[in-house]
Amino acid sequence: MTPEERRAADEAQCLHYGFRRGTDGFAGCLQRIDLDRRAQSRYNSDMLMMQMSYDLDHPYYGHRYGRHW
């Protein structure tokens, strides 16, 4: 998905939630979607690293999630 397609999908989702373009609520909605996407990406990365460490039989010290065995 291109950045333009992602932005269009995010805007469509905020419109579906009932926000109107050009309002603070609409901007906040877009920001929350972006922050959620970034948090999910960090979590997915940490889980991948943890799984790889299990595969190698070594503990992984996660960025935010503490020590994993």
C-alpha positions as CSV (number, residue, x, y, z in Angstrom):
1,M,0.0,0.0,0.0
2,T,1.4,3.4,-1.0
3,P,1.5,6.3,1.5
4,E,-1.3,8.0,-0.6
5,E,-3.5,4.9,-0.5
6,R,-2.9,4.5,3.3
7,R,-3.8,8.2,3.9
8,A,-7.0,7.8,1.8
9,A,-7.9,4.7,3.8
10,D,-7.3,6.5,7.1
11,E,-9.3,9.5,6.0
12,A,-12.2,7.2,4.9
13,Q,-12.1,5.4,8.3
14,C,-12.2,8.8,10.1
15,L,-15.1,9.9,7.9
16,H,-16.8,6.6,8.7
17,Y,-16.4,7.3,12.4
18,G,-18.3,10.5,11.8
19,F,-15.5,13.1,11.8
20,R,-15.5,15.9,9.3
21,R,-12.5,17.0,7.3
22,G,-10.9,20.2,8.5
23,T,-11.8,19.7,12.1
24,D,-9.6,19.1,15.2
25,G,-11.5,15.8,15.7
26,F,-10.6,14.6,12.2
27,A,-6.9,15.5,12.7
28,G,-6.9,13.7,16.0
29,C,-8.5,10.7,14.5
30,L,-5.8,10.5,11.8
31,Q,-3.1,11.0,14.5
32,R,-4.5,8.1,16.6
33,I,-4.6,5.8,13.6
34,D,-1.0,6.7,12.8
35,L,0.2,6.2,16.5
36,D,-1.7,2.9,16.7
37,R,0.0,1.7,13.5
38,R,3.4,2.7,14.8
39,A,2.8,1.0,18.1
40,Q,1.7,-2.2,16.4
41,S,4.8,-2.1,14.2
42,R,7.1,-1.9,17.2
43,Y,5.2,-4.7,18.9
44,N,5.4,-6.9,15.8
45,S,9.1,-6.2,15.6
46,D,9.7,-7.2,19.2
47,M,7.6,-10.4,18.8
48,L,9.6,-11.3,15.7
49,M,12.9,-10.8,17.6
50,M,11.5,-12.8,20.5
51,Q,10.5,-15.7,18.2
52,M,13.9,-15.6,16.6
53,S,15.6,-15.8,20.0
54,Y,13.5,-18.8,20.9
55,D,14.6,-20.4,17.6
56,L,18.2,-19.8,18.6
57,D,17.6,-20.9,22.2
58,H,18.8,-17.5,23.7
59,P,16.8,-14.9,25.7
60,Y,15.8,-11.7,24.1
61,Y,15.8,-8.5,26.0
62,G,12.9,-6.6,24.5
63,H,12.9,-2.9,23.9
64,R,9.9,-2.2,26.1
65,Y,8.7,-5.5,27.2
66,G,11.5,-6.6,29.5
67,R,13.3,-9.9,29.5
68,H,11.9,-12.8,27.5
69,W,13.0,-16.4,27.5
